[in-house]
Amino acid sequence: MSKKIEFICTLPNGIHARPASTIKAICDQFRSNFEWHNLRTNAKGDAKSTLSLISTNTLLNDACHLFISGDDEEQAYLRLVTFIDKELPFCDEELIKNASDEIIPLPRSLKNLNPNIITAKTVCNGVANGKLQKIDYIDLTKFNDFPSANSSKSEKELVKQAITKLRKLISLQIDCSADTSKDILSAHLAILEDPSFYEQIELNITQNLSAGSAIVNTAKFFSEQLIQSGSDYLKERELDIRDVCYQLLQQTYGDKNLQFNNKLTEPSICIADELTPSQFLELDKKYLKGLLLVKGGTTSHTVILARSFNIPTLVSVNMEILENYLNQQIQIDGDLGLVAYDLSPEVIRYYQSEYALNNRLKDKEKIFIDIPGSTADGIKLEIAANIAHPLEAQTAFDHGAESIGLFRTEMLYMDRHCEPSEDELYNTFCQAIEAAKQRTIIIRTFDIGGDKPVNYLNIPSENNPFLGYRAVRIYQEFLTLFRTQLRAILRASAHGKLKIMIPMISSMEEILWIKEELTIIKQSLRNEKIPFDEKIPLGIMLEVPSMMFIIDQCCEEIDFFSIGSNDLTQYLLAVDRDNEKVTKHYNSLNPAFLRGLDHIVKEVHHYGKWIGICGELASKGSVLPLLVGLGFDELSMSSPNLLSTKARLKKLNRSDCRILLNKAMNCRTSLEVEHLLAQFRMEQADIPLITQETITINPNWISKEEVIKGMTDNLLIAERCRYPKKLEEDIWLREDVFSTTLGFGFAIPHTKSEHIEQSTISVTKLADPILWGDEQVNIVIMLTLNKHTAGDQHMRIFSKLARRIMHEEFRTSLLNSKTAQEIEEILKKELEIA
């Protein structure tokens, strides 16, 4: 005896990939069997198979039956009745589209060269040069010259043998692959092993098609369903279906008959309309320097693979223009989101300087990779990384992370058709643990809602979602979802050092409820004899101001805190940081906010607990002295900022930073705090106005653009500027008004800028004169002064320099100098700089 549900399909687009996957996920929660019957087509499908459901071709207003049979059919029946009545109608809503990416302006040193460029969307940063090679598009419809079909039995056997061979091949690749490739290959294996996949092939063969034609038709059938999906994520899975079918054709008829000529023999930038994961894996990474895709999004498996191999990659690329430059050298710039083609010698030189800069930075910072974070006076401060996917963990540790301070798990629930299973989450956390090698990972339970919508949960939109139904506040309604995540985290804790952190806590009631739930999950695991860390630490994100006043009570129940500075700032100051009308009030340097942080850290430490900070503030180098003065135990940030933070930290003294913090908290405005920080940077030991690090003798620079770029890049290397391209623009804005030549072969470009952290006089002595405006110059003396501390300093120095240049003796001494030390001594003496 089975249970039956009768209903009418109310989805405008029918049962396509997204609702089918949601139905499968719910059915998978039960042991019973589920058969979906479309009365219009008389097609039947296994509701535990996405592909099988899609194949029923259920459309709007189709009458359907769902048969349920098994030992838990009653519970399954009740759940599915509720789902079909209350939830299924909302499974076809459009996903919220991301706003178009902002185009990054070209730095003037490149823009002035009039490069031939096209812009595209960056999905993996980095710069690379190579010969443009086109990768053929896998169009299965072009494969139609298959051997004539024999009997259905022999064609089916041919496909079965091919599936067996491909299964073995993919399994072998999984065993030999790194984590990222392994995950994607496993997804392909799951497609190959889906019963509905073979059933569709078999159905085509019974219609007198050959094995090859049956495979092509199967690819077309499932691809069309996925393309119609309202989910960008699922549209990108269509390429995986086509990839598996193409590989199956190779196994059926031999890959020599179905091979594309995509072998790379020299450094190459590859362009393709789209690229399947297997095509990407076949490309020789020794020669693959960059990737350009016409189609593809941030979640496509090919893009994920490109990131794991650190291959600069752009998507939404205009193929039409670039096809005219095949087999020519081009430049991909993932940092600026562009491709440069028909390269002039000047543009080539620009990118050669970019490579040199990147190499210098790597050499300078790599000494900090394995060194723990600490101040000059030996105070330890753990430098951790924020991640949103386990694949980012290894990159973080390669960049010097001592731990993972924030694993944002909500990203694991977004851009998909249904929630991840417990085993999927468990494997995801274990993947991060493997990369951590016994280093700590703080896993934040999902912060869904607010600016992170998840369609299949059907959380209604709100006027002020940041203050509304999000994070811990939704856990009681979605209790199964929350418990599933807790179980996965606890199971994974048996294999590594994990901590659990709960977001958006605003009361003790929430903490106590969380602890009750954790106790229930722990006991269930004990009953099932599943190992986990019995003493796994529990912490909270401190981002709601109410928690600032009950820290004593919190410390009785939890083990650690981590401040979410972004939310705590906007909640404490009552500012919606996404509202352009009030963003000027959103400032984490507000003295009231600093006093709040000081109170929090003191209270937490008074009760012997640990506290970190993982918001945007943690990665700001200019604010680092205040964070050191506050006494945090850990700072967590994005991976690119880790090494520079360690390097800056090593130059700070905790006691000096505490004195600075006290002064900052006594300021009356945020602007006063900014001035105070700028003054502190200027007053740090060994930060003279003139340093040999920014004096260059006979560089290989042949234009005004190269000189300004080279001199601002030097300021980055000397740790006096974090954003050289922004500083460069400030210098050029001055040059736009008037040329800064002073005659006698001298130029003095200058600016007061917020992008220079330590005011500096930089000098370049050129081997050969270059044109600067209408005059030739041999020596460039650049003044870059911090706008918060300069006052009229730049005019005083500029005037003094102008007067000295009028004297032939001064000019001659600089022109005859042979070393950076000589130039430094001359300028210090003549400008009376200590």
C-alpha positions in Angstrom: 0.0 0.0 0.0 1.4 3.4 -0.9 0.3 7.0 -0.3 -0.7 9.3 -3.2 -0.7 13.1 -3.6 -2.7 14.6 -6.4 -1.9 18.1 -7.5 -1.6 20.6 -10.4 1.8 22.0 -11.3 1.6 25.8 -10.7 5.1 26.7 -11.7 5.2 29.0 -14.8 8.3 27.3 -16.1 7.4 23.8 -15.0 9.7 21.3 -13.2 13.0 22.5 -14.5 16.4 22.1 -12.7 15.9 24.3 -9.7 12.5 23.0 -8.4 13.5 19.4 -9.4 16.6 19.6 -7.2 14.6 21.0 -4.3 12.1 18.2 -4.6 15.0 15.7 -4.7 16.5 17.2 -1.6 13.3 16.8 0.4 12.7 13.3 -0.8 16.2 12.3 0.1 15.4 13.0 3.8 13.2 9.8 3.8 13.8 6.1 3.2 10.6 5.7 1.1 10.5 5.5 -2.7 8.9 8.3 -4.6 7.5 8.1 -8.1 6.4 11.3 -9.9 3.7 10.7 -12.6 2.9 13.4 -15.2 -0.7 12.5 -16.4 -0.3 14.7 -19.5 2.8 13.0 -20.9 2.3 9.7 -19.0 6.0 10.1 -18.0 7.1 8.7 -14.7 10.2 9.7 -12.8 12.1 8.9 -9.6 11.6 12.0 -7.4 15.0 11.3 -5.8 16.7 12.0 -9.1 16.9 15.6 -10.5 17.5 14.3 -14.0 14.6 11.9 -13.8 12.2 14.6 -12.6 13.2 16.9 -15.4 12.6 14.1 -17.9 8.9 13.9 -16.9 8.6 17.2 -18.8 6.1 18.6 -16.3 4.8 22.0 -17.4 2.5 24.6 -16.0 -1.0 23.3 -15.2 0.0 19.6 -15.8 -1.9 17.2 -13.5 0.5 15.1 -11.5 0.5 12.3 -9.0 3.2 11.6 -6.5 3.3 8.0 -5.1 5.1 7.3 -1.8 5.9 3.9 -0.5 8.1 2.7 2.4 8.4 2.3 6.1 8.3 6.1 6.7 5.7 6.9 4.0 3.4 8.6 6.5 6.0 11.1 7.6 7.1 11.6 4.0 3.5 12.1 2.9 2.9 14.8 5.5 6.1 16.6 4.6 5.4 16.5 0.8 1.8 17.6 1.1 3.0 20.7 3.0 5.8 21.3 0.5 3.6 21.0 -2.6 0.9 23.2 -1.1 3.1 25.9 0.6 6.6 25.8 -0.8 6.6 24.5 -4.4 4.8 27.6 -5.8 7.8 29.7 -4.7 10.5 27.5 -6.2 10.5 29.3 -9.5 11.2 32.9 -8.4 13.9 34.8 -10.1 17.2 35.1 -8.4 18.3 38.6 -7.4 20.8 39.7 -10.0 24.1 41.3 -9.0 24.6 44.8 -10.0 27.0 45.3 -12.9 30.6 45.5 -11.7 32.2 48.9 -11.5 34.8 49.5 -14.2 38.2 50.2 -12.6 39.7 53.4 -14.1 43.0 53.0 -15.9 46.1 54.3 -14.1 47.4 57.3 -16.0 50.7 55.7 -16.7 48.8 53.2 -18.8 46.0 55.4 -20.1 48.5 57.9 -21.5 49.9 55.2 -23.7 46.6 54.8 -25.5 46.5 51.0 -25.2 44.1 49.0 -27.3 42.0 47.3 -24.7 38.7 45.6 -24.1 37.2 45.4 -20.6 35.7 42.3 -19.1 34.7 40.9 -15.7 37.5 39.6 -13.5 37.0 36.2 -11.8 40.6 35.6 -11.0 43.1 38.4 -10.4 46.7 38.7 -11.7 48.5 39.8 -14.9 50.0 37.6 -17.6 51.3 37.8 -21.2 51.1 35.2 -23.8 50.1 34.2 -27.4 46.4 34.3 -27.9 45.1 30.8 -28.6 41.5 29.8 -29.3 40.1 26.7 -27.7 37.5 25.0 -29.7 33.9 25.0 -28.4 32.4 21.6 -27.7 29.3 21.6 -29.9 27.9 18.1 -29.7 25.3 18.8 -32.4 28.3 18.8 -34.9 28.9 15.1 -34.1 26.5 13.3 -36.4 28.8 10.9 -38.3 28.4 8.0 -36.0 28.5 4.4 -37.2 25.0 3.1 -38.1 23.0 1.6 -35.2 23.1 -2.1 -34.7 20.6 -3.8 -32.5 19.3 -1.9 -29.5 20.9 -4.5 -27.3 24.4 -4.0 -28.8 24.1 -0.2 -28.7 23.1 -0.3 -25.1 26.0 -2.6 -24.3 28.3 -0.2 -26.1 27.2 2.6 -23.9 27.4 0.5 -20.7 31.0 -0.3 -21.5 31.8 3.3 -22.2 30.2 4.4 -18.9 32.3 1.7 -17.1 35.5 3.0 -18.7 34.7 6.6 -18.1 33.8 5.9 -14.5 37.2 4.2 -14.0 39.0 7.0 -15.7 37.3 9.8 -13.6 37.8 7.7 -10.4 41.5 7.5 -11.2 41.7 11.2 -11.9 40.0 11.8 -8.5 42.6 9.8 -6.7 45.4 11.7 -8.4 44.0 15.2 -8.2 44.2 18.1 -5.8 41.2 19.1 -3.7 39.5 21.5 -6.2 39.8 19.2 -9.2 38.7 16.3 -7.0 35.4 18.0 -6.1 34.6 18.9 -9.7 35.5 15.4 -11.0 33.3 13.9 -8.3 30.4 16.1 -9.5 30.9 14.7 -13.0 31.0 11.2 -11.6 27.7 11.8 -9.9 26.1 12.8 -13.3 27.5 9.7 -14.9 26.1 7.5 -12.1 22.6 9.1 -12.0 20.2 6.4 -13.0 18.1 8.9 -15.0 21.2 9.8 -17.1 21.5 6.2 -18.4 17.8 5.8 -18.6 17.5 8.8 -21.0 20.3 7.3 -23.2 18.5 4.0 -23.2 15.2 5.6 -24.1 16.9 7.2 -27.1 18.4 3.9 -28.2 15.1 2.2 -28.2 14.0 4.8 -30.8 16.5 3.2 -33.2 19.3 5.7 -32.5 23.0 4.8 -32.4 24.8 5.0 -29.1 26.5 8.3 -30.2 23.2 9.9 -31.3 21.6 8.8 -28.1 24.3 10.4 -26.0 24.1 13.6 -28.0 20.3 13.7 -27.6 20.6 13.0 -23.9 23.0 16.0 -23.6 20.5 18.2 -25.5 17.6 17.0 -23.3 19.2 17.8 -20.0 21.0 20.9 -21.2 17.8 22.5 -22.4 16.2 21.9 -19.0 19.2 23.5 -17.1 19.4 26.4 -19.5 15.8 27.3 -18.8 16.5 27.4 -15.0 16.1 30.7 -13.3 19.4 30.0 -11.4 22.7 31.2 -12.8 24.3 28.5 -10.8 22.3 25.8 -12.5 22.8 27.3 -15.9 26.5 26.8 -15.4 26.0 23.2 -14.6 24.8 22.7 -18.2 28.4 22.8 -19.3 29.1 19.9 -16.9 26.4 17.8 -18.6 27.8 18.5 -22.0 31.3 17.7 -20.7 30.3 14.3 -19.4 28.5 13.4 -22.6 31.5 14.5 -24.7 33.8 12.3 -22.6 31.3 9.5 -22.9 31.4 9.8 -26.7 35.2 9.6 -26.6 35.0 6.4 -24.6 32.4 5.0 -26.9 34.2 5.6 -30.2 37.8 6.4 -29.2 39.1 9.8 -28.3 41.2 10.0 -31.5 38.0 10.4 -33.5 36.6 13.1 -31.2 39.6 15.1 -30.2 40.1 18.8 -30.4 43.6 20.2 -31.1 44.1 22.2 -27.9 47.7 21.4 -27.2 49.7 24.3 -25.9 53.4 24.5 -26.7 54.3 28.0 -25.6 53.1 30.6 -23.0 49.5 31.2 -24.0 46.4 33.2 -23.2 43.5 30.9 -24.1 40.2 32.3 -25.3 37.0 30.2 -25.7 33.4 30.8 -26.0 33.2 28.5 -23.0 35.5 25.8 -21.7 34.5 22.6 -20.0 36.3 21.4 -16.8 37.8 18.5 -18.6 39.1 20.7 -21.4 40.7 23.0 -18.7 42.3 20.1 -16.9 43.8 18.8 -20.2 45.6 22.2 -20.9 49.3 22.2 -19.9 49.4 24.6 -16.9 53.1 25.2 -17.7 52.0 27.2 -20.7 48.5 28.3 -19.7 49.1 31.9 -18.5 45.6 33.4 -18.7 42.0 32.5 -19.6 39.4 34.5 -21.5 35.8 33.2 -21.6 32.9 34.6 -23.5 30.5 32.7 -21.2 31.0 31.6 -17.6 30.2 32.9 -14.2 31.9 33.0 -10.8 30.5 29.6 -9.8 31.2 27.7 -13.0 33.4 24.7 -12.4 36.0 25.9 -15.0 36.3 29.3 -13.2 36.7 27.5 -9.8 39.5 25.4 -11.3 41.2 28.5 -12.8 41.2 30.1 -9.4 42.7 27.0 -7.8 45.6 27.1 -10.3 45.9 30.9 -9.9 45.3 31.5 -13.6 44.2 35.1 -14.3 40.7 34.8 -15.8 38.2 37.2 -17.3 34.6 36.3 -18.4 32.1 38.1 -20.6 34.9 38.7 -23.0 34.2 40.2 -26.5 35.5 37.4 -28.8 34.7 39.3 -32.0 37.5 41.9 -31.5 40.1 39.5 -30.2 39.7 36.9 -32.9 41.6 39.3 -35.2 44.6 38.9 -33.0 44.9 35.1 -32.7 48.5 33.8 -32.5 49.7 37.3 -31.4 51.0 38.4 -28.0 48.3 39.9 -25.8 48.2 41.0 -22.2 45.5 39.9 -19.6 45.1 42.2 -16.6 42.8 40.6 -14.0 43.6 43.5 -11.5 42.2 46.1 -13.9 39.7 43.8 -15.7 41.0 44.3 -19.2 42.7 42.6 -22.1 45.3 44.6 -24.1 46.0 43.6 -27.7 48.0 44.9 -30.6 50.6 45.8 -28.0 52.8 48.8 -28.5 56.4 48.7 -27.1 55.3 51.2 -24.4 52.4 49.0 -23.2 54.7 46.0 -23.1 57.2 48.0 -21.0 54.3 49.0 -18.7 53.5 45.4 -17.9 57.1 44.4 -17.6 57.3 47.0 -14.8 54.1 45.5 -13.2 55.7 42.0 -13.2 58.9 43.5 -11.6 56.8 45.2 -9.0 54.9 42.1 -8.1 58.1 40.1 -7.8 59.7 42.7 -5.6 56.6 42.7 -3.3 56.7 38.9 -3.1 60.4 38.9 -2.2 59.9 41.5 0.4 56.9 39.9 2.2 57.7 36.2 1.8 59.9 36.3 4.9 56.7 36.8 7.0 54.9 33.7 5.7 56.0 31.4 8.5 56.6 34.1 11.1 53.8 34.5 13.7 52.4 38.0 14.1 54.0 40.1 16.8 54.9 43.7 17.6 58.4 45.1 17.8 58.3 44.7 21.6 57.4 41.0 21.3 53.6 41.1 21.9 51.9 38.3 20.1 48.9 39.1 17.8 47.5 36.3 15.8 47.0 37.2 12.1 44.1 35.1 10.6 42.2 34.9 7.4 38.6 35.3 6.4 37.3 32.7 3.9 33.9 31.8 2.4 34.9 28.5 0.7 37.2 25.6 1.7 39.2 26.1 -1.4 40.3 29.5 -0.1 41.9 27.9 3.0 45.0 26.7 1.3 45.5 30.1 -0.4 45.1 31.8 3.0 47.8 29.6 4.7 50.1 30.1 1.7 49.7 33.8 2.3 50.9 33.5 5.9 47.6 33.0 7.8 48.1 31.6 11.3 44.5 30.4 11.4 41.1 30.9 9.9 39.4 33.6 12.0 36.1 33.6 10.0 34.7 30.9 7.8 31.5 32.5 6.4 29.3 29.4 5.9 26.3 31.3 4.4 28.1 31.2 1.0 27.6 27.4 1.0 23.8 28.0 0.9 23.7 30.7 -1.7 23.4 30.4 -5.5 22.0 26.9 -5.4 18.6 25.2 -5.6 18.4 23.6 -2.2 20.3 23.5 1.1 23.5 21.4 1.4 23.2 18.0 3.1 24.9 17.2 6.3 27.5 15.0 4.5 28.2 17.8 2.0 28.8 20.3 4.8 30.9 17.7 6.7 33.1 17.1 3.7 33.4 20.8 3.1 34.6 21.5 6.6 37.0 18.5 6.5 38.5 19.9 3.3 39.3 23.2 5.1 40.7 21.2 8.0 43.0 19.3 5.7 44.5 22.6 4.5 44.8 23.9 8.1 47.0 21.1 9.3 46.0 21.4 12.9 45.7 25.2 12.8 42.4 26.7 14.2 39.3 27.3 12.1 36.5 29.4 13.4 33.3 28.4 11.6 30.5 31.0 11.8 27.1 29.4 11.5 25.1 30.8 8.6 24.3 34.5 8.5 21.4 34.2 6.0 19.0 37.1 5.5 19.8 40.8 5.2 22.1 41.3 2.2 22.5 37.5 1.8 19.1 36.2 0.4 18.6 32.4 -0.1 15.7 31.9 -2.4 14.6 28.4 -1.4 14.1 29.5 2.2 11.5 32.1 1.0 12.4 34.6 3.7 10.2 37.7 2.9 11.8 40.9 1.9 12.1 43.7 4.5 12.4 47.4 4.6 15.5 47.2 6.8 16.9 43.7 6.4 20.1 44.4 8.3 18.1 45.0 11.5 15.5 42.3 10.7 15.1 38.6 10.2 18.6 37.3 9.7 21.4 35.1 11.2 20.5 33.6 14.6 17.1 35.1 14.4 16.0 32.7 11.7 17.4 29.5 13.3 14.3 28.5 15.3 12.1 28.6 12.1 14.7 26.7 10.1 15.7 24.4 13.0 16.5 21.4 10.8 18.8 23.5 8.7 20.6 24.8 11.8 20.9 21.4 13.4 22.2 19.9 10.2 25.0 22.5 10.2 25.8 21.9 13.9 26.0 18.2 13.3 28.4 18.6 10.3 30.6 21.0 12.3 30.8 18.7 15.3 31.5 15.6 13.2 34.3 17.5 11.4 35.7 18.7 14.8 37.0 15.1 15.3 39.6 15.7 12.6 40.9 19.2 13.4 40.8 22.3 15.6 37.4 23.9 15.1 35.5 26.6 16.9 31.8 27.5 16.5 30.8 31.1 16.3 27.2 32.4 16.3 26.4 35.7 14.4 24.0 38.5 15.4 23.6 37.5 19.0 21.7 40.3 20.9 20.7 38.7 24.2 21.5 36.0 26.7 18.3 34.2 25.8 19.8 33.5 22.3 23.1 32.2 23.8 21.3 29.9 26.2 19.1 28.6 23.4 22.1 27.9 21.2 23.8 26.0 24.1 20.7 23.9 24.6 20.6 23.0 20.9 24.3 22.2 20.9 23.7 19.9 23.9 21.0 18.1 22.0 23.2 17.6 18.9 26.1 16.4 21.0 24.0 13.8 22.8 22.6 12.5 19.5 26.1 12.1 18.2 27.1 10.2 21.3 24.1 7.9 21.0 25.2 7.2 17.4 28.8 6.7 18.6 30.0 9.4 16.2 33.2 11.1 17.4 33.5 14.8 17.9 35.4 17.3 20.0 33.6 17.3 23.4 35.3 20.6 24.3 34.8 22.4 21.0 34.8 26.2 21.9 31.7 28.2 21.4 31.9 31.9 20.7 29.7 34.8 19.4 30.1 37.6 16.9 29.9 40.8 18.9 28.2 43.1 16.5 25.0 44.2 18.3 25.6 47.0 20.8 23.4 45.4 23.5 26.1 42.8 24.1 28.6 45.4 25.2 26.8 45.8 28.5 26.4 42.1 29.5 29.9 40.8 28.7 30.2 39.6 32.3 27.2 37.4 31.8 28.3 36.2 28.4 31.7 35.1 29.7 29.9 32.7 32.0 28.5 30.9 29.0 30.9 31.2 26.0 34.5 30.8 25.3 35.5 33.7 22.9 34.3 36.8 21.1 35.0 38.2 17.6 34.0 41.7 16.8 32.2 42.3 13.4 33.3 45.9 13.0 31.2 46.6 9.9 27.9 45.8 11.7 28.9 47.1 15.1 29.8 50.4 13.5 26.5 50.8 11.7 24.4 49.6 14.7 26.3 51.8 17.2 26.2 54.9 15.0 22.7 54.1 13.6 24.0 54.3 10.0 22.9 52.1 7.1 26.3 51.8 5.4 24.6 51.1 2.0 22.6 54.3 2.1 24.4 56.9 0.1 22.6 59.7 2.0 24.1 58.8 5.4 27.4 57.0 4.5 29.4 60.0 5.6 28.3 59.2 9.1 29.6 55.6 8.9 33.1 55.9 10.3 34.9 53.4 12.5 37.3 56.1 13.7 34.4 57.8 15.5 35.8 58.4 19.0 32.6 57.0 20.5 33.1 53.7 18.5 36.8 53.5 19.7 35.7 54.0 23.3 33.2 51.2 22.7 35.9 48.8 21.4 38.1 49.7 24.4 35.4 48.8 26.8 34.7 45.5 25.1 38.3 44.3 25.0 39.0 45.3 28.6 35.8 43.6 29.8 36.5 40.4 27.9 40.1 40.2 29.1 39.0 41.0 32.7 37.0 37.7 32.6 39.9 35.8 31.0 38.4 35.3 27.6 39.8 35.7 24.1 38.7 38.3 21.6 39.4 39.0 17.9 38.1 41.3 15.2 37.2 40.1 11.7 35.5 43.1 10.1 36.9 45.4 7.4 38.6 47.4 10.1 41.0 44.6 10.8 42.7 44.9 7.4 43.3 48.6 7.4 47.0 49.3 7.7 46.4 52.9 8.7 44.3 51.8 11.7 46.6 48.9 12.8 48.2 51.0 15.6 44.8 51.6 17.2 44.0 47.8 17.1 47.3 47.0 18.7 46.7 49.6 21.4 43.2 48.1 22.0 44.9 44.8 22.8 43.1 42.3 20.5 44.2 38.7 20.6 43.6 38.2 16.8 43.0 40.1 13.6 41.3 38.3 10.8 41.2 39.7 7.2 41.3 38.7 3.5 44.3 36.8 2.4 46.0 39.5 0.3 46.4 41.7 3.4 48.0 39.1 5.6 51.7 39.6 4.9 51.6 43.4 4.7 49.8 43.4 8.1 52.5 41.2 9.6 55.2 43.5 8.2 53.6 46.6 9.6 52.9 45.0 12.9 56.6 44.2 13.4 57.4 47.9 13.4 54.9 48.9 16.1 55.4 49.1 19.9 52.4 48.1 22.0 53.0 50.9 24.6 53.2 53.6 22.0 50.1 52.3 20.4 48.2 52.4 23.7 49.2 56.1 24.2 48.0 56.8 20.7 44.7 55.1 21.4 44.1 57.1 24.5 44.7 60.3 22.5 42.3 59.1 19.8 39.5 58.3 22.3 39.8 61.9 23.6 39.4 63.4 20.2 36.1 65.1 19.4 35.8 64.1 15.7 36.7 61.3 13.3 38.8 63.8 11.3 40.9 64.6 14.4 41.6 60.8 14.8 42.7 60.7 11.1 45.1 63.6 11.7 46.4 61.9 14.8 47.0 58.6 13.0 48.8 60.4 10.2 51.0 62.3 12.7 51.8 59.0 14.4 53.0 57.4 11.2 55.2 60.4 10.5 56.7 60.3 14.0 57.5 56.6 14.0 61.2 55.9 14.3 63.3 55.5 11.2 60.8 57.3 9.0 62.8 60.2 7.6 61.5 62.5 4.9 64.3 61.3 2.7 65.4 57.7 2.4 67.7 55.8 0.1 64.8 53.4 -0.6 63.1 56.0 -2.7 66.2 57.3 -4.5 66.8 55.7 -7.9 70.0 56.0 -9.9 69.9 55.4 -13.7 66.7 53.4 -13.9 65.4 51.9 -17.1 62.7 54.5 -17.5 62.2 56.3 -20.8 59.1 58.5 -20.4 57.3 60.7 -17.9 54.7 58.0 -17.4 57.3 55.4 -16.5 59.1 57.8 -14.1 55.9 58.6 -12.2 54.8 55.0 -12.1 58.3 53.8 -11.0 58.6 56.4 -8.3 55.1 55.7 -6.8 55.8 51.9 -7.0 59.0 52.5 -5.0 56.9 54.2 -2.3 54.8 51.0 -2.1 58.0 48.9 -1.7 59.2 51.3 1.0 55.9 50.8 2.8 55.1 54.5 2.6 52.1 54.1 0.3 49.5 51.3 0.0 47.8 52.4 -3.2 50.4 53.6 -5.7 47.9 53.9 -8.6 45.7 56.2 -6.5 48.7 58.3 -5.5 49.9 58.4 -9.1 46.5 59.8 -10.1 46.9 62.6 -7.5 50.3 63.5 -9.0 48.9 63.5 -12.5 46.0 65.8 -11.5 48.7 68.4 -10.5 50.5 67.8 -13.8 47.2 68.4 -15.7 47.1 72.0 -14.3 50.7 72.8 -15.2 54.0 71.0 -15.9 56.3 70.8 -12.9 59.5 71.4 -14.7 61.7 74.1 -13.2 64.3 74.4 -15.9 68.0 73.3 -15.8 66.9 69.7 -16.4 64.9 69.4 -13.2 61.2 68.5 -12.5 59.5 68.6 -9.2 56.1 66.7 -9.3 54.2 67.1 -6.0 51.0 66.4 -4.2 49.3 66.5 -0.8 47.5 63.2 -0.8 45.7 60.8 1.6 47.3 57.9 -0.2 50.8 58.7 1.0 51.2 57.4 4.6 54.7 58.8 5.3 55.5 62.1 3.6 58.5 61.5 1.3 60.9 63.3 -1.0 61.7 60.8 -3.8 64.5 61.3 -6.3 65.3 59.8 -9.7 68.5 60.6 -11.5 68.1 59.5 -15.2 70.8 58.1 -17.4 69.3 59.9 -20.4 67.0 63.0 -20.4 63.3 62.5 -21.0 60.6 64.9 -22.2 58.6 66.4 -19.3 56.0 68.8 -20.8 58.0 70.8 -23.3 61.4 70.4 -21.6 64.0 67.7 -21.2 64.8 66.7 -17.6 67.6 64.6 -16.0 66.6 64.7 -12.4 63.1 64.3 -10.9 62.5 65.3 -7.3 59.0 64.2 -6.2 57.2 65.6 -3.1 54.5 63.3 -1.8 53.2 64.7 1.5 50.4 63.4 3.7 47.5 65.8 3.5 46.6 65.4 7.2 50.1 66.5 8.4 51.6 68.5 5.7 50.2 71.9 6.4 52.2 74.3 4.3 55.2 71.9 4.4 55.1 71.1 0.7 55.1 74.7 -0.3 58.0 75.4 2.0 60.0 72.5 0.6 59.0 73.3 -2.9 60.1 76.9 -2.6 63.4 75.9 -1.0 64.1 73.4 -3.7 63.3 75.9 -6.4 65.7 78.4 -4.9 68.5 75.8 -4.5 68.0 74.7 -8.2 68.8 78.2 -9.2 72.3 77.7 -7.9 74.7 75.9 -10.3 76.7 74.4 -7.4 73.6 72.5 -6.1 72.7 71.3 -9.6 76.2 70.1 -10.3 76.5 68.2 -7.1 73.3 66.3 -7.8 74.2 65.7 -11.5 77.6 64.4 -10.5 76.4 62.1 -7.6 76.9 58.4 -8.1 75.0 56.8 -5.3 71.7 57.1 -3.5 73.6 57.9 -0.3 75.3 60.9 -1.9 71.9 62.3 -3.1 70.4 61.7 0.4 73.2 63.6 2.1 73.1 66.5 -0.4 69.3 67.0 0.0 69.4 66.7 3.8 72.1 69.3 4.0 70.7 71.8 1.4 67.1 71.5 2.6 68.2 71.5 6.3 66.3 68.2 7.0 67.5 66.2 9.9 
